[in-house]
Amino acid sequence: MTTARFTVLLPVHRPPDLLPFAIDSVLAQQGAELELFVVCDGTPPATVECANAFAARDPRVRVFAFEKGERNGEAHRHTALAEARAPFVAQIGDDDLWFPDYLATLGPLLDRVDFGNLLQPDLSADGTINLHSGDLADPAIRHKMLHEPFNFFGPSAAGYRLSAYRRLPVGWSPAPADVWSDLHMWRKFLARDDLTFGTTFAIRLAKLAAYERVSTPLPERAAELAATAKLFADPLGREAFSERAFKSMWRRLEDACGAASHALGVASQSLAERSIEIDALRQREQALIQARGALRAELADLVAQRAARAARPASPATTS
């Protein structure tokens, strides 16, 4: 049996409506040997059955069925990773999709860094795309992720070396209530000064923004995933999706540049007005200085006149 290059975690906590699309997305990866761990966090029995059906057909699939874990069942991921056999780890949400060459693109990045990511495009329910940007190689970005509520990619866009993960004092674990689960995990990597980081600026996935679809029935979400999976099966569809994603970022940058230019124009106008005011104040100051000089000269003249009068001899008194 060929040694796997990737261990892929697929955590799931809900009914199986969306799961087959994510599993198919992983098993369709081109040029990457893998093992897929479906980690069931207190799921309904139907979800475990669905995952086991895939495992029965494909030996690359393993199913880990757990009782519901704390918060998002992060600790179950750590338990599953204890049995990982591949040098690299990736993860996909059960409501996300990869391009067929996602792992083939992530692999070269993890050949040179311990923890990295690809770009994450969020696909909204109305079809618009929001492409997140950032670079893990940038110390300023890492500092921001460590100290602020900021994150520009989720697990479906991330990867790390298993050796780096196993050097962490604590791996996947329940996050505090005020910290996102993925950011809580990323900070464990980013806090280390003995690890390397990087980003590949490529689009090889779609993150279907779940926060917009909380109230959307699962069958409707499954239909949306089916349509997106069909799009990604076509190379032209993937190219069109990537183009739309980059255009969305370009428009956002244009808007930001336009807003910055407008703000700069307003600031420049304000500065010009302030300069005029300052010039007027300086002229007034100069006039006051001149007036003060004139007053001092007049005072000095008065003082001199008084001194002169005081120095005159007194007139003789007149005797009658």
Phi and psi in degrees as GROMACS dihedral restraints (atoms count N, CA, C in turn):
[ dihedral_restraints ]
;  ai    aj    ak    al  type     phi  dphi    fc
    3     4     5     6     1   -68.1    20    10
    4     5     6     7     1   136.0    20    10
    6     7     8     9     1   -68.2    20    10
    7     8     9    10     1   132.9    20    10
    9    10    11    12     1   -69.7    20    10
   10    11    12    13     1   142.7    20    10
   12    13    14    15     1   -93.3    20    10
   13    14    15    16     1   -27.6    20    10
   15    16    17    18     1  -128.5    20    10
   16    17    18    19     1   137.1    20    10
   18    19    20    21     1  -100.9    20    10
   19    20    21    22     1   123.3    20    10
   21    22    23    24     1  -108.8    20    10
   22    23    24    25     1   121.7    20    10
   24    25    26    27     1   -89.6    20    10
   25    26    27    28     1   134.2    20    10
   27    28    29    30     1  -130.0    20    10
   28    29    30    31     1    87.4    20    10
   30    31    32    33     1   -74.0    20    10
   31    32    33    34     1   143.1    20    10
   33    34    35    36     1  -147.3    20    10
   34    35    36    37     1   142.9    20    10
   36    37    38    39     1  -132.2    20    10
   37    38    39    40     1     0.1    20    10
   39    40    41    42     1  -122.4    20    10
   40    41    42    43     1  -177.5    20    10
   42    43    44    45     1   -58.7    20    10
   43    44    45    46     1   164.5    20    10
   45    46    47    48     1   -84.4    20    10
   46    47    48    49     1    12.6    20    10
   48    49    50    51     1   -55.2    20    10
   49    50    51    52     1   -38.9    20    10
   51    52    53    54     1   -96.3    20    10
   52    53    54    55     1   -21.4    20    10
   54    55    56    57     1   -55.9    20    10
   55    56    57    58     1   -44.4    20    10
   57    58    59    60     1   -58.3    20    10
   58    59    60    61     1   -32.4    20    10
   60    61    62    63     1   -68.3    20    10
   61    62    63    64     1   -41.9    20    10
   63    64    65    66     1   -66.5    20    10
   64    65    66    67     1   -42.5    20    10
   66    67    68    69     1   -63.2    20    10
   67    68    69    70     1   -45.8    20    10
   69    70    71    72     1   -60.0    20    10
   70    71    72    73     1   -37.1    20    10
   72    73    74    75     1   -61.4    20    10
   73    74    75    76     1   -36.9    20    10
   75    76    77    78     1   -75.9    20    10
   76    77    78    79     1   -47.7    20    10
   78    79    80    81     1   -68.2    20    10
   79    80    81    82     1   -17.3    20    10
   81    82    83    84     1   -87.2    20    10
   82    83    84    85     1     4.3    20    10
   84    85    86    87     1   -61.7    20    10
   85    86    87    88     1   135.6    20    10
   87    88    89    90     1   -98.0    20    10
   88    89    90    91     1   135.0    20    10
   90    91    92    93     1    67.6    20    10
   91    92    93    94     1    26.4    20    10
   93    94    95    96     1  -143.5    20    10
   94    95    96    97     1   114.2    20    10
   96    97    98    99     1   -73.1    20    10
   97    98    99   100     1   137.4    20    10
   99   100   101   102     1  -150.0    20    10
  100   101   102   103     1   162.7    20    10
  102   103   104   105     1  -126.4    20    10
  103   104   105   106     1   137.1    20    10
  105   106   107   108     1  -112.0    20    10
  106   107   108   109     1   121.4    20    10
  108   109   110   111     1  -104.2    20    10
  109   110   111   112     1   108.7    20    10
  111   112   113   114     1   -87.8    20    10
  112   113   114   115     1   113.5    20    10
  114   115   116   117     1  -104.4    20    10
  115   116   117   118     1   104.4    20    10
  117   118   119   120     1   -89.5    20    10
  118   119   120   121     1   115.6    20    10
  120   121   122   123     1  -102.0    20    10
  121   122   123   124     1    86.1    20    10
  123   124   125   126     1    62.4    20    10
  124   125   126   127     1    34.2    20    10
  126   127   128   129     1   -75.4    20    10
  127   128   129   130     1   162.5    20    10
  129   130   131   132     1   -61.8    20    10
  130   131   132   133     1   154.1    20    10
  132   133   134   135     1   -54.5    20    10
  133   134   135   136     1   -32.7    20    10
  135   136   137   138     1   -62.2    20    10
  136   137   138   139     1   -31.8    20    10
  138   139   140   141     1   -69.1    20    10
  139   140   141   142     1   -44.0    20    10
  141   142   143   144     1   -62.4    20    10
  142   143   144   145     1   -41.2    20    10
  144   145   146   147     1   -62.7    20    10
  145   146   147   148     1   -41.9    20    10
  147   148   149   150     1   -61.1    20    10
  148   149   150   151     1   -46.4    20    10
  150   151   152   153     1   -64.1    20    10
  151   152   153   154     1   -41.8    20    10
  153   154   155   156     1   -64.3    20    10
  154   155   156   157     1   -31.6    20    10
  156   157   158   159     1   -64.6    20    10
  157   158   159   160     1   -39.9    20    10
  159   160   161   162     1   -65.6    20    10
  160   161   162   163     1   -41.7    20    10
  162   163   164   165     1   -62.5    20    10
  163   164   165   166     1   -34.7    20    10
  165   166   167   168     1   -67.7    20    10
  166   167   168   169     1   -28.4    20    10
  168   169   170   171     1   -92.3    20    10
  169   170   171   172     1   -22.7    20    10
  171   172   173   174     1  -138.3    20    10
  172   173   174   175     1   116.1    20    10
  174   175   176   177     1   -67.7    20    10
  175   176   177   178     1    -9.2    20    10
  177   178   179   180     1   -75.5    20    10
  178   179   180   181     1   -13.4    20    10
  180   181   182   183     1   -98.1    20    10
  181   182   183   184     1   130.3    20    10
  183   184   185   186     1  -125.1    20    10
  184   185   186   187     1   144.5    20    10
  186   187   188   189     1  -115.3    20    10
  187   188   189   190     1   130.0    20    10
  189   190   191   192     1  -116.6    20    10
  190   191   192   193     1   110.0    20    10
  192   193   194   195     1  -102.7    20    10
  193   194   195   196     1   115.8    20    10
  195   196   197   198     1  -119.7    20    10
  196   197   198   199     1   157.0    20    10
  198   199   200   201     1   -67.8    20    10
  199   200   201   202     1   162.5    20    10
  201   202   203   204     1   -58.3    20    10
  202   203   204   205     1   125.9    20    10
  204   205   206   207     1   -93.8    20    10
  205   206   207   208     1   172.0    20    10
  207   208   209   210     1   -63.0    20    10
  208   209   210   211     1   141.5    20    10
  210   211   212   213     1    50.3    20    10
  211   212   213   214     1  -112.3    20    10
  213   214   215   216     1   -99.3    20    10
  214   215   216   217     1    20.3    20    10
  216   217   218   219     1    67.5    20    10
  217   218   219   220     1    29.7    20    10
  219   220   221   222     1   -59.2    20    10
  220   221   222   223     1   -36.7    20    10
  222   223   224   225     1   -62.7    20    10
  223   224   225   226     1   -28.0    20    10
  225   226   227   228     1   -65.3    20    10
  226   227   228   229     1   -32.3    20    10
  228   229   230   231     1   -65.6    20    10
  229   230   231   232     1   -39.4    20    10
  231   232   233   234     1   -63.9    20    10
  232   233   234   235     1   -42.1    20    10
  234   235   236   237     1   -60.5    20    10
  235   236   237   238     1   -44.0    20    10
  237   238   239   240     1   -65.2    20    10
  238   239   240   241     1   -40.1    20    10
  240   241   242   243     1   -65.8    20    10
  241   242   243   244     1   -17.7    20    10
  243   244   245   246     1   -62.4    20    10
  244   245   246   247     1   -20.9    20    10
  246   247   248   249     1  -105.5    20    10
  247   248   249   250     1     9.2    20    10
  249   250   251   252     1   -67.9    20    10
  250   251   252   253     1   143.6    20    10
  252   253   254   255     1  -119.7    20    10
  253   254   255   256     1    -3.3    20    10
  255   256   257   258     1   -98.6    20    10
  256   257   258   259     1   154.6    20    10
  258   259   260   261     1   -73.3    20    10
  259   260   261   262     1   -23.2    20    10
  261   262   263   264     1  -117.9    20    10
  262   263   264   265     1   149.0    20    10
  264   265   266   267     1  -122.2    20    10
  265   266   267   268     1   133.7    20    10
  267   268   269   270     1  -129.7    20    10
  268   269   270   271     1   169.2    20    10
  270   271   272   273     1  -148.9    20    10
  271   272   273   274     1   146.3    20    10
  273   274   275   276     1  -138.0    20    10
  274   275   276   277     1   140.2    20    10
  276   277   278   279     1   -76.8    20    10
  277   278   279   280     1   154.0    20    10
  279   280   281   282     1   -71.9    20    10
  280   281   282   283     1    -8.5    20    10
  282   283   284   285     1  -113.6    20    10
  283   284   285   286     1    19.4    20    10
  285   286   287   288     1  -116.7    20    10
  286   287   288   289     1   166.2    20    10
  288   289   290   291     1  -137.1    20    10
  289   290   291   292     1   141.3    20    10
  291   292   293   294     1  -103.0    20    10
  292   293   294   295     1   151.6    20    10
  294   295   296   297     1   -68.3    20    10
  295   296   297   298     1   157.3    20    10
  297   298   299   300     1   -61.0    20    10
  298   299   300   301     1   -20.3    20    10
  300   301   302   303     1  -107.7    20    10
  301   302   303   304     1    23.0    20    10
  303   304   305   306     1   -59.4    20    10
  304   305   306   307     1   -54.9    20    10
  306   307   308   309     1   -67.3    20    10
  307   308   309   310     1   -32.0    20    10
  309   310   311   312     1   -65.1    20    10
  310   311   312   313     1   -25.0    20    10
  312   313   314   315     1   -87.6    20    10
  313   314   315   316     1   -37.5    20    10
  315   316   317   318     1   -70.1    20    10
  316   317   318   319     1   -35.1    20    10
  318   319   320   321     1   -55.2    20    10
  319   320   321   322     1   -51.9    20    10
  321   322   323   324     1   -58.9    20    10
  322   323   324   325     1   -31.7    20    10
  324   325   326   327     1   -65.2    20    10
  325   326   327   328     1   -44.8    20    10
  327   328   329   330     1   -75.8    20    10
  328   329   330   331     1   -11.2    20    10
  330   331   332   333     1   -67.9    20    10
  331   332   333   334     1   -23.8    20    10
  333   334   335   336     1  -118.1    20    10
  334   335   336   337     1   -12.9    20    10
  336   337   338   339     1  -132.8    20    10
  337   338   339   340     1   161.2    20    10
  339   340   341   342     1   -82.3    20    10
  340   341   342   343     1   -32.3    20    10
  342   343   344   345     1  -145.2    20    10
  343   344   345   346     1   128.9    20    10
  345   346   347   348     1  -157.0    20    10
  346   347   348   349     1  -178.6    20    10
  348   349   350   351     1  -152.8    20    10
  349   350   351   352     1   160.1    20    10
  351   352   353   354     1  -101.7    20    10
  352   353   354   355     1   169.5    20    10
  354   355   356   357     1   -68.3    20    10
  355   356   357   358     1   145.0    20    10
  357   358   359   360     1  -111.9    20    10
  358   359   360   361     1   113.3    20    10
  360   361   362   363     1   -95.6    20    10
  361   362   363   364     1   126.0    20    10
  363   364   365   366     1   -91.0    20    10
  364   365   366   367     1   122.6    20    10
  366   367   368   369     1   -95.3    20    10
  367   368   369   370     1   113.0    20    10
  369   370   371   372     1   -78.9    20    10
  370   371   372   373     1   164.8    20    10
  372   373   374   375     1   -63.5    20    10
  373   374   375   376     1   -27.1    20    10
  375   376   377   378     1   -88.8    20    10
  376   377   378   379     1     5.7    20    10
  378   379   380   381     1    93.9    20    10
  379   380   381   382     1    -8.4    20    10
  381   382   383   384     1   -75.1    20    10
  382   383   384   385     1   157.2    20    10
  384   385   386   387     1  -122.4    20    10
  385   386   387   388     1   133.8    20    10
  387   388   389   390     1  -116.6    20    10
  388   389   390   391     1   109.7    20    10
  390   391   392   393     1   -93.2    20    10
  391   392   393   394     1   119.1    20    10
  393   394   395   396     1   -82.2    20    10
  394   395   396   397     1   142.7    20    10
  396   397   398   399     1  -130.9    20    10
  397   398   399   400     1   152.9    20    10
  399   400   401   402     1   165.8    20    10
  400   401   402   403     1   170.6    20    10
  402   403   404   405     1  -141.1    20    10
  403   404   405   406     1   114.7    20    10
  405   406   407   408     1   -64.4    20    10
  406   407   408   409     1   -18.8    20    10
  408   409   410   411     1   -72.6    20    10
  409   410   411   412     1   -12.9    20    10
  411   412   413   414     1   -85.9    20    10
  412   413   414   415     1   116.5    20    10
  414   415   416   417     1   -57.6    20    10
  415   416   417   418     1   -32.5    20    10
  417   418   419   420     1   -66.5    20    10
  418   419   420   421     1   -37.2    20    10
  420   421   422   423     1   -66.9    20    10
  421   422   423   424     1   -43.9    20    10
  423   424   425   426     1   -63.2    20    10
  424   425   426   427     1   -40.3    20    10
  426   427   428   429     1   -62.9    20    10
  427   428   429   430     1   -41.2    20    10
  429   430   431   432     1   -63.9    20    10
  430   431   432   433     1   -41.8    20    10
  432   433   434   435     1   -66.3    20    10
  433   434   435   436     1   -33.8    20    10
  435   436   437   438     1   -72.7    20    10
  436   437   438   439     1   -32.2    20    10
  438   439   440   441     1  -119.1    20    10
  439   440   441   442     1    -4.6    20    10
  441   442   443   444     1  -130.8    20    10
  442   443   444   445     1   160.6    20    10
  444   445   446   447     1   -75.5    20    10
  445   446   447   448     1    72.4    20    10
  447   448   449   450     1  -135.9    20    10
  448   449   450   451     1   132.2    20    10
  450   451   452   453     1  -155.1    20    10
  451   452   453   454     1   135.0    20    10
  453   454   455   456     1  -115.7    20    10
  454   455   456   457     1    12.1    20    10
  456   457   458   459     1  -160.1    20    10
  457   458   459   460     1   148.9    20    10
  459   460   461   462     1  -103.6    20    10
  460   461   462   463     1  -175.8    20    10
  462   463   464   465     1   -59.0    20    10
  463   464   465   466     1   -31.9    20    10
  465   466   467   468     1   -69.0    20    10
  466   467   468   469     1   -12.0    20    10
  468   469   470   471     1  -112.0    20    10
  469   470   471   472     1     7.8    20    10
  471   472   473   474     1  -115.7    20    10
  472   473   474   475     1   161.2    20    10
  474   475   476   477     1  -156.4    20    10
  475   476   477   478     1   157.7    20    10
  477   478   479   480     1  -155.3    20    10
  478   479   480   481     1   160.1    20    10
  480   481   482   483     1   -77.0    20    10
  481   482   483   484     1   136.3    20    10
  483   484   485   486     1   -61.7    20    10
  484   485   486   487     1   -35.9    20    10
  486   487   488   489     1   -63.0    20    10
  487   488   489   490     1   -37.9    20    10
  489   490   491   492     1   -68.2    20    10
  490   491   492   493     1   -41.2    20    10
  492   493   494   495     1   -60.6    20    10
  493   494   495   496     1   -43.4    20    10
  495   496   497   498     1   -74.1    20    10
  496   497   498   499     1   -10.5    20    10
  498   499   500   501     1   -86.4    20    10
  499   500   501   502     1   -10.2    20    10
  501   502   503   504     1   -73.1    20    10
  502   503   504   505     1   141.4    20    10
  504   505   506   507     1   -60.9    20    10
  505   506   507   508     1   -36.1    20    10
  507   508   509   510     1  -137.0    20    10
  508   509   510   511     1   130.7    20    10
  510   511   512   513     1   -92.7    20    10
  511   512   513   514     1  -139.9    20    10
  513   514   515   516     1   -58.2    20    10
  514   515   516   517     1   128.6    20    10
  516   517   518   519     1  -154.9    20    10
  517   518   519   520     1   160.4    20    10
  519   520   521   522     1   -57.6    20    10
  520   521   522   523     1   131.7    20    10
  522   523   524   525     1   -83.8    20    10
  523   524   525   526     1   154.0    20    10
  525   526   527   528     1   -58.8    20    10
  526   527   528   529     1   157.4    20    10
  528   529   530   531     1   -60.9    20    10
  529   530   531   532     1   -27.4    20    10
  531   532   533   534     1   -99.2    20    10
  532   533   534   535     1    12.6    20    10
  534   535   536   537     1  -127.7    20    10
  535   536   537   538     1   134.7    20    10
  537   538   539   540     1   -62.9    20    10
  538   539   540   541     1   144.1    20    10
  540   541   542   543     1   -57.7    20    10
  541   542   543   544     1   -44.5    20    10
  543   544   545   546     1   -69.6    20    10
  544   545   546   547     1   -42.3    20    10
  546   547   548   549     1   -62.7    20    10
  547   548   549   550     1   -37.8    20    10
  549   550   551   552     1   -58.0    20    10
  550   551   552   553     1   -40.8    20    10
  552   553   554   555     1   -72.2    20    10
  553   554   555   556     1   -43.8    20    10
  555   556   557   558     1   -60.0    20    10
  556   557   558   559     1   -36.0    20    10
  558   559   560   561     1   -64.0    20    10
  559   560   561   562     1   -27.2    20    10
  561   562   563   564     1   -66.6    20    10
  562   563   564   565     1   -35.6    20    10
  564   565   566   567     1   -72.9    20    10
  565   566   567   568     1   -48.9    20    10
  567   568   569   570     1   -66.1    20    10
  568   569   570   571     1   -21.7    20    10
  570   571   572   573     1   -75.2    20    10
  571   572   573   574     1   -11.7    20    10
  573   574   575   576     1   -89.1    20    10
  574   575   576   577     1   133.2    20    10
  576   577   578   579     1   -94.2    20    10
  577   578   579   580     1     3.0    20    10
  579   580   581   582     1  -103.8    20    10
  580   581   582   583     1    10.6    20    10
  582   583   584   585     1  -115.7    20    10
  583   584   585   586     1   159.8    20    10
  585   586   587   588     1  -115.2    20    10
  586   587   588   589     1   153.8    20    10
  588   589   590   591     1  -138.5    20    10
  589   590   591   592     1   152.9    20    10
  591   592   593   594     1  -170.8    20    10
  592   593   594   595     1   165.9    20    10
  594   595   596   597     1  -131.3    20    10
  595   596   597   598     1   136.3    20    10
  597   598   599   600     1  -100.5    20    10
  598   599   600   601     1   123.0    20    10
  600   601   602   603     1   -85.4    20    10
  601   602   603   604     1    72.5    20    10
  603   604   605   606     1  -140.0    20    10
  604   605   606   607     1   148.4    20    10
  606   607   608   609     1  -103.5    20    10
  607   608   609   610     1   116.3    20    10
  609   610   611   612     1  -137.0    20    10
  610   611   612   613     1    22.0    20    10
  612   613   614   615     1  -160.4    20    10
  613   614   615   616     1   170.0    20    10
  615   616   617   618     1  -133.0    20    10
  616   617   618   619     1   128.6    20    10
  618   619   620   621     1  -100.7    20    10
  619   620   621   622     1   110.5    20    10
  621   622   623   624     1   -80.9    20    10
  622   623   624   625     1   106.9    20    10
  624   625   626   627     1   -53.4    20    10
  625   626   627   628     1    98.2    20    10
  627   628   629   630     1   -66.0    20    10
  628   629   630   631     1   -31.1    20    10
  630   631   632   633     1   -62.9    20    10
  631   632   633   634     1   -23.3    20    10
  633   634   635   636     1   -82.4    20    10
  634   635   636   637     1   -15.4    20    10
  636   637   638   639     1  -115.1    20    10
  637   638   639   640     1    17.6    20    10
  639   640   641   642     1   -56.4    20    10
  640   641   642   643     1   -40.9    20    10
  642   643   644   645     1   -93.8    20    10
  643   644   645   646     1     2.1    20    10
  645   646   647   648     1   -79.6    20    10
  646   647   648   649     1   127.4    20    10
  648   649   650   651     1   -58.1    20    10
  649   650   651   652     1   145.6    20    10
  651   652   653   654     1   -57.7    20    10
  652   653   654   655     1   -39.3    20    10
  654   655   656   657     1   -59.0    20    10
  655   656   657   658     1   -36.5    20    10
  657   658   659   660     1   -68.5    20    10
  658   659   660   661     1   -40.4    20    10
  660   661   662   663     1   -65.1    20    10
  661   662   663   664     1   -37.7    20    10
  663   664   665   666     1   -63.8    20    10
  664   665   666   667     1   -39.2    20    10
  666   667   668   669     1   -63.8    20    10
  667   668   669   670     1   -38.9    20    10
  669   670   671   672     1   -65.6    20    10
  670   671   672   673     1   -42.7    20    10
  672   673   674   675     1   -62.5    20    10
  673   674   675   676     1   -40.0    20    10
  675   676   677   678     1   -61.1    20    10
  676   677   678   679     1   -42.4    20    10
  678   679   680   681     1   -66.6    20    10
  679   680   681   682     1   -39.8    20    10
  681   682   683   684     1   -69.0    20    10
  682   683   684   685     1   -39.8    20    10
  684   685   686   687     1   -61.4    20    10
  685   686   687   688     1   -39.3    20    10
  687   688   689   690     1   -64.1    20    10
  688   689   690   691     1   -40.4    20    10
  690   691   692   693     1   -61.3    20    10
  691   692   693   694     1   -44.4    20    10
  693   694   695   696     1   -72.5    20    10
  694   695   696   697     1   -19.3    20    10
  696   697   698   699     1   -71.3    20    10
  697   698   699   700     1   -18.1    20    10
  699   700   701   702     1  -101.4    20    10
  700   701   702   703     1   123.0    20    10
  702   703   704   705     1   -54.8    20    10
  703   704   705   706     1   -38.0    20    10
  705   706   707   708     1   -67.5    20    10
  706   707   708   709     1   -35.0    20    10
  708   709   710   711     1   -64.4    20    10
  709   710   711   712     1   -42.6    20    10
  711   712   713   714     1   -64.4    20    10
  712   713   714   715     1   -40.6    20    10
  714   715   716   717     1   -64.1    20    10
  715   716   717   718     1   -41.7    20    10
  717   718   719   720     1   -65.1    20    10
  718   719   720   721     1   -40.3    20    10
  720   721   722   723     1   -62.8    20    10
  721   722   723   724     1   -45.6    20    10
  723   724   725   726     1   -61.8    20    10
  724   725   726   727     1   -41.3    20    10
  726   727   728   729     1   -62.9    20    10
  727   728   729   730     1   -43.1    20    10
  729   730   731   732     1   -62.6    20    10
  730   731   732   733     1   -39.3    20    10
  732   733   734   735     1   -64.6    20    10
  733   734   735   736     1   -46.6    20    10
  735   736   737   738     1   -66.6    20    10
  736   737   738   739     1   -35.6    20    10
  738   739   740   741     1   -64.8    20    10
  739   740   741   742     1   -37.4    20    10
  741   742   743   744     1   -62.5    20    10
  742   743   744   745     1   -40.7    20    10
  744   745   746   747     1   -67.5    20    10
  745   746   747   748     1   -38.9    20    10
  747   748   749   750     1   -62.7    20    10
  748   749   750   751     1   -43.0    20    10
  750   751   752   753     1   -63.8    20    10
  751   752   753   754     1   -39.8    20    10
  753   754   755   756     1   -63.8    20    10
  754   755   756   757     1   -40.1    20    10
  756   757   758   759     1   -67.4    20    10
  757   758   759   760     1   -39.5    20    10
  759   760   761   762     1   -60.8    20    10
  760   761   762   763     1   -44.4    20    10
  762   763   764   765     1   -61.9    20    10
  763   764   765   766     1   -42.4    20    10
  765   766   767   768     1   -64.8    20    10
  766   767   768   769     1   -40.8    20    10
  768   769   770   771     1   -66.5    20    10
  769   770   771   772     1   -39.3    20    10
  771   772   773   774     1   -63.4    20    10
  772   773   774   775     1   -43.1    20    10
  774   775   776   777     1   -64.3    20    10
  775   776   777   778     1   -39.1    20    10
  777   778   779   780     1   -66.6    20    10
  778   779   780   781     1   -40.0    20    10
  780   781   782   783     1   -64.3    20    10
  781   782   783   784     1   -41.7    20    10
  783   784   785   786     1   -62.8    20    10
  784   785   786   787     1   -45.0    20    10
  786   787   788   789     1   -61.8    20    10
  787   788   789   790     1   -38.3    20    10
  789   790   791   792     1   -66.1    20    10
  790   791   792   793     1   -39.5    20    10
  792   793   794   795     1   -63.1    20    10
  793   794   795   796     1   -44.5    20    10
  795   796   797   798     1   -62.5    20    10
  796   797   798   799     1   -42.5    20    10
  798   799   800   801     1   -65.3    20    10
  799   800   801   802     1   -39.4    20    10
  801   802   803   804     1   -64.6    20    10
  802   803   804   805     1   -42.5    20    10
  804   805   806   807     1   -63.1    20    10
  805   806   807   808     1   -43.8    20    10
  807   808   809   810     1   -62.3    20    10
  808   809   810   811     1   -39.6    20    10
  810   811   812   813     1   -64.2    20    10
  811   812   813   814     1   -40.1    20    10
  813   814   815   816     1   -63.7    20    10
  814   815   816   817     1   -42.8    20    10
  816   817   818   819     1   -63.2    20    10
  817   818   819   820     1   -41.4    20    10
  819   820   821   822     1   -65.2    20    10
  820   821   822   823     1   -35.0    20    10
  822   823   824   825     1   -64.4    20    10
  823   824   825   826     1   -40.3    20    10
  825   826   827   828     1   -63.8    20    10
  826   827   828   829     1   -43.8    20    10
  828   829   830   831     1   -61.6    20    10
  829   830   831   832     1   -41.1    20    10
  831   832   833   834     1   -65.6    20    10
  832   833   834   835     1   -40.8    20    10
  834   835   836   837     1   -61.9    20    10
  835   836   837   838     1   -41.8    20    10
  837   838   839   840     1   -63.7    20    10
  838   839   840   841     1   -42.5    20    10
  840   841   842   843     1   -64.1    20    10
  841   842   843   844     1   -37.0    20    10
  843   844   845   846     1   -66.5    20    10
  844   845   846   847     1   -40.3    20    10
  846   847   848   849     1   -64.1    20    10
  847   848   849   850     1   -41.3    20    10
  849   850   851   852     1   -64.6    20    10
  850   851   852   853     1   -40.7    20    10
  852   853   854   855     1   -60.3    20    10
  853   854   855   856     1   -42.6    20    10
  855   856   857   858     1   -64.4    20    10
  856   857   858   859     1   -39.9    20    10
  858   859   860   861     1   -63.8    20    10
  859   860   861   862     1   -40.8    20    10
  861   862   863   864     1   -65.4    20    10
  862   863   864   865     1   -38.1    20    10
  864   865   866   867     1   -62.7    20    10
  865   866   867   868     1   -42.8    20    10
  867   868   869   870     1   -64.6    20    10
  868   869   870   871     1   -41.7    20    10
  870   871   872   873     1   -63.9    20    10
  871   872   873   874     1   -40.8    20    10
  873   874   875   876     1   -62.8    20    10
  874   875   876   877     1   -38.6    20    10
  876   877   878   879     1   -64.3    20    10
  877   878   879   880     1   -41.0    20    10
  879   880   881   882     1   -64.9    20    10
  880   881   882   883     1   -41.0    20    10
  882   883   884   885     1   -64.6    20    10
  883   884   885   886     1   -40.0    20    10
  885   886   887   888     1   -64.2    20    10
  886   887   888   889     1   -39.4    20    10
  888   889   890   891     1   -65.1    20    10
  889   890   891   892     1   -41.3    20    10
  891   892   893   894     1   -63.6    20    10
  892   893   894   895     1   -41.0    20    10
  894   895   896   897     1   -64.7    20    10
  895   896   897   898     1   -42.0    20    10
  897   898   899   900     1   -62.4    20    10
  898   899   900   901     1   -37.4    20    10
  900   901   902   903     1   -67.0    20    10
  901   902   903   904     1   -40.9    20    10
  903   904   905   906     1   -64.2    20    10
  904   905   906   907     1   -41.6    20    10
  906   907   908   909     1   -61.8    20    10
  907   908   909   910     1   -40.5    20    10
  909   910   911   912     1   -66.7    20    10
  910   911   912   913     1   -41.1    20    10
  912   913   914   915     1   -62.3    20    10
  913   914   915   916     1   -42.1    20    10
  915   916   917   918     1   -63.3    20    10
  916   917   918   919     1   -41.2    20    10
  918   919   920   921     1   -64.1    20    10
  919   920   921   922     1   -37.7    20    10
  921   922   923   924     1   -65.8    20    10
  922   923   924   925     1   -41.8    20    10
  924   925   926   927     1   -64.8    20    10
  925   926   927   928     1   -38.7    20    10
  927   928   929   930     1   -67.0    20    10
  928   929   930   931     1   -26.1    20    10
  930   931   932   933     1   -84.5    20    10
  931   932   933   934     1   -10.8    20    10
  933   934   935   936     1   -70.0    20    10
  934   935   936   937     1   144.1    20    10
  936   937   938   939     1   -64.4    20    10
  937   938   939   940     1   146.6    20    10
  939   940   941   942     1   -71.1    20    10
  940   941   942   943     1   142.3    20    10
  942   943   944   945     1   -70.8    20    10
  943   944   945   946     1   140.8    20    10
  945   946   947   948     1   -61.9    20    10
  946   947   948   949     1   144.1    20    10
  948   949   950   951     1   -70.2    20    10
  949   950   951   952     1   141.1    20    10
  951   952   953   954     1   -86.3    20    10
  952   953   954   955     1   126.0    20    10
  954   955   956   957     1   -99.8    20    10
  955   956   957   958     1   129.9    20    10
